Amino acid sequence: MVCEQAHGDQHKCASAEVEGGDPDSQEGWLLVRFSSDVACCPEVVRDPRFEPVYGDVDKEGFRKRYNFLFDKELPAEKEKLQKSMKKLKDPNAIEEVKSQITWIDKQLRSNPQKNVESEILRGHIKKEREAAKAGKQPYYLKKSEIRQRKLMDKYNELKETGKLDAFIEKRRKKNASKDHRYMPYRRDGGGA
């Protein structure tokens, strides 16, 4: 084979040199390409949208372009899978369909949370641009501050709908059960 790499060995996908035709001729060597039935390097298909060479993914742009998936396509797909699951008899196929449904549920639950975070960031960036025009130094939000603002928004929303007390009670019970779980046991058999 002809194609030699940097360390001297020949590459398996390269063209081969074979002796051609008349042995007395000056051009005794020809380059011949192997036929497709011989194993060669597999072609790697790459999507340029997700290659690091082309830069980072624009999450906002992605959300704007593909939001129809979360609004229409995924719920319709979930309904279709639920209907098809009722007809299935094979337990392996049922498990596969269930896993697809749980994946869709997870995607549908996570999308609004991501939208809330992006809305908080977008509002902050807008305010900071106005402040920068006025001559102030920009202030970048930390992840902890984003979480805090998200929690405040959730608190205000619950307060408006009147579900705040139930939410706080549920949270209190959850924290109390956590405290009980980590509380050490008495070492002396429990007697007085």
Sequence and secondary structure as in RCSB ss.txt:
>XXXX:A:sequence
MVCEQAHGDQHKCASAEVEGGDPDSQEGWLLVRFSSDVACCPEVVRDPRFEPVYGDVDKEGFRKRYNFLFDKELP
AEKEKLQKSMKKLKDPNAIEEVKSQITWIDKQLRSNPQKNVESEILRGHIKKEREAAKAGKQPYYLKKSEIRQRK
LMDKYNELKETGKLDAFIEKRRKKNASKDHRYMPYRRDGGGA
>XXXX:A:secstr
   B TTS B TTS EEEE S TTSS  EEEE   TTS         GGG GGG    HHHHHHHTHHIIIIIHH
HHHHHHHHHHHH   HHHHHHHHHHHHHHHHHHHHHHHHHHHHHHHHHHHHHHHHHHHTT       HHHHHHHH
HHHHHHHHHHHT HHHHHHHHHHHHHHHHHHHS   SSTT  
